[in-house]
Amino acid sequence: MNNLINPQNASFLLQLYEEYLNDKNSVDSQWRGFFSTLPGDSLLDSDFERPASWSTSKTEIIGAFSDDAKTSSHETHTPTDDIDARQSILDSLRAIAMIRAYRIRGHLKAKLDPLDLSEKEPHPELEPSNYGFNSQDWDRPIFIDNALGFEKASLRQIMDALEKTYCGSIGVEFMHIQDPEQKTWIQNRIEQIQNHTDFTVLGKKTILERITAAECFEKFLAVKYVGTKRFGLDGAESVIPALEQILKRGSQLGLEEVVVGMAHRGRLNVLCNVMKKPFRAIISEFLGNSAYPVDAGGSGDVKYHMGSSADREFDEKMVHLTLSANPSHLEVVNAVVVGRARAKQAQRGDVSRKKVLGILLHGDAAFAGQGIVSEVLAFSQLRGYRTGGTIHVIINNQTGFTTDPAYSRSSPYSTDVAKMVMAPIFHVNADDPEAVIHATRIVTEFRQEFGVDVILDMIGYRRFGHNEGDEPMFTQPKMYKKIKTHPTTRQIYATQLEREGVIEKGGGDQLVAEENKRLNAEFDAGINYKPNKADTLDGNWSGIKPAQGGPRRGDTGVDLEQLNKIGLALCTIPSEFNINTKLQRIVSQKETMITSGEGIDWATAEALAFGSLLVQGNAVRLSGQDSGRGTFSQRHSVWTDQVNEERYIPLNNLLDNQKTFEIIDSPLSEAAVLGFEYGFSQAEPKALILWEAQFGDFANGAQVIVDQFISSGEDKWLRMSGLVMLLPHGYEGQGPDHSSARLERYLQLCGDDNIQVVNCTTPANYFHVLRRQIQRDFRKPLIVMTPKSLLRNKLCVSSLKEMGPGTTFHRVMHDVVPLCPDESVARVIICSGKVYYDLFQERAKRKIKNIFFLRLEQLYPFPKEALLNELARFPEAEVVWCQEEPENMGAWTFVDRKLEEVLVELGGRSLRARYIGRPEAASPATGSLGTHNAEQALILDQAMSDVEQGPKRNVSSERQAAE
Ligand SMILES: Cc1ncc(C[n+]2csc(CCOP(=O)(O)OP(=O)(O)O)c2C)c(N)n1
């Protein structure tokens, strides 16, 4: 080996050493032994972030090498020129180790903080002395084999290049990326130009103009509306030209549409200066006016939550922009934006995912703190969710409300979570706008090239408090003392351009004056500004109208021949396909259902609903944990070949020109996946979009999506969604967390015709309610309590005819075959969902004839008229509400008031329903199967006991007499 350490092999050795540094096991043990004596060992990937624990002197290294030489059987003496040759190789290897150290850790030394508050310790690995170099070595040429663009360079040149490339206003973290191509791309992109762009005069002037517009916007509002919350961008104005750069560079690289999500900070500025929302419209909202015309409806939202859209032109290329409306809840909009971007890619046939881009702007504290950030990052390369990479821009003002980073994260940067998807991270000093634009350009190119997430961490500061009424000196006095005297980014940059002669002396102030003049004119126009018509039902939404009242059935029945064809296609096993034998039996049972037209179970009805939509031209997308097979082994919408594991999806093999059925096993997340599907549904009204919880209980991990978007989004932002949530629900003795989908939560949210909540008891009704989502001219989210045991209950079946022409969804279902004349009915039990079958069997077992069942299939909108009609048949009967859930859960507290209204209006015997169900409880269900069975038996007994048998009293006339 010793013979190989000579100048002829220098390139080979350097390459081998690089390989060793990437993975020490990639070289053989002798080389490993030799390389381990060099200082680069601390840079091995395994201990990446740990500061160096060694400080090896040059003599030690040579000593190690000399020892090696001494042990070589070929060497008896060491001539001077050999020593020189080896010395120069060792110099090369040590230089390579140092270059690598800068690639990995140079960002630690970069000048990222505009306020320069952080006291940085010099990092030992970024010191030449740690590689055995000393002051005499500075001008000796070292062979570095084209690293940093030099074949040979002096230490002085190497250090200069390293400092400029890795330790200027930009700190790059990219060595954590596993893909060598991506890593090399970044390395080349930044090293060849020392991470710096020489902007043209026009380029520099444009940057200054954008920064001036950003600053003037905030300052103008600060003067006109003193202390009014606007969550100003002051201290991070460079965000505006950065976003412009993404759009401009992106459009050169094929970008046509962008979906943006962001929180409060700088949102108004982005609306005005990027989305080009007229300043007069923003002023009108500051004056307290609504963002929408008066007749548009809705309850509205604060101005820094509103969405917007615009078409922007860059070098004759149009880019459509959408800023998603968002709630106060930080980071939850991420999922919605990514889902929306994915839907838009589908609409544009953007297979390469280069036409549509999601951009997310984050606060530093929120990005580090909120769990949904990592859930959404995890979508990055997932087949069912990827969007070709999201560009993340952190508006990093080094504070979260009043909280310092030391209290809000355990990692060095707020961006470390992004390393989990190996996203490259560019930290950049926001007071250096040219560096910001340069980094943004690279970030955009990287995303378009590799289709992965990228992070731009723009480090600025917050000039005022969290909002404009806040006093930041209470908590960050040092920082704010510094900020008071710190010039604005615009001032710094204007001075730089004056110094460079790009603009004349005073040119910066002149730009400010011009911008203020424009804002003043807009301000005057804002006083009488009237918003145009709401644009929420344009484009893909044309044909959709605001919902009206009434039964709103929709035309959901399907031609029987067509249902038959779909059904049989679902049972056709391709000849080459090696199907699982158990599945084969299931498929053949399905075939019997279809051919006989009877006994159609839940899963088959669902597949028929999906299939009928697909062939009529509506795509279907269902995602959830293990949804392909189905948690309860019921769906089997994806078949796996038992030999080669190829997947076959019967619903995608119905017709040649059918729409696509996307069925996705989701990552194990609730909030992000539900948010994603909500976002998808917002962009795509013509597809049926469904999210399924593994068990309904788990949906509470996504409560924020339900509260902030699904139930209130239309009212706040006039944005409809036809999303369906499938929530397995039912008391079957499976314990506290596999019984209840928390129906009560959804019912409590119902109001103002916002969502629909159903708990169907028949496959046919489920079929209709799914189809109804698409077959009407409005969209509303649909919450479905779905069954578990009923999936295999022989009573819970429908006939094909019940899905045929003229059939429809029933909001209330009654006993089909009455057991006694209406006048003889002593008790009407109203219930919803699975308990109906328990009650049905108990009534049959006890041979009771005078109890009548009404099933409330749709709980909201509450079918008052239908119930009035049904209950009018039994004025003298006792009315009971029966549920399996504890009294403080389930539908009881919701239906109680509503039923009372119906019963009072009817004026019959019962003015309020009597409750039968589990007593109130803290936990939704018992953990003991025995207790569960006893409780269930008690409910049934109470429901069936004490029914009046004799002639009934005429209670209404008795009551009248008493009055
Ligand atoms: C989920 C959530 N929790 C708490 C809050 C309250 N809150 C609003 S802004 C803020 C600080 C955010 O800090 P950062 O992410 O750094 O953004 P900045 O305001 O500094 O721009 C907090 C805690 C919120 N809006 N959302």
The ligand as an ORCA input file, in Angstrom:
! r2SCAN-3c Opt
* xyz 1 1
  C     -51.030     26.086     16.765
  C     -50.831     27.472     17.329
  N     -50.394     27.618     18.579
  C     -50.217     28.839     19.099
  C     -50.479     29.950     18.352
  C     -50.289     31.351     18.941
  N     -49.203     32.038     18.255
  C     -49.435     32.890     17.243
  S     -48.036     33.466     16.574
  C     -47.064     32.617     17.645
  C     -45.583     32.702     17.553
  C     -45.099     32.217     16.241
  O     -43.728     32.374     16.129
  P     -42.997     32.115     14.769
  O     -43.435     30.825     14.195
  O     -41.547     32.287     14.966
  O     -43.579     33.244     13.810
  P     -43.479     34.832     14.009
  O     -44.751     35.284     14.657
  O     -42.284     35.118     14.826
  O     -43.366     35.359     12.647
  C     -47.856     31.882     18.508
  C     -47.325     31.035     19.588
  C     -50.981     29.750     17.055
  N     -51.326     30.766     16.284
  N     -51.120     28.511     16.561
*
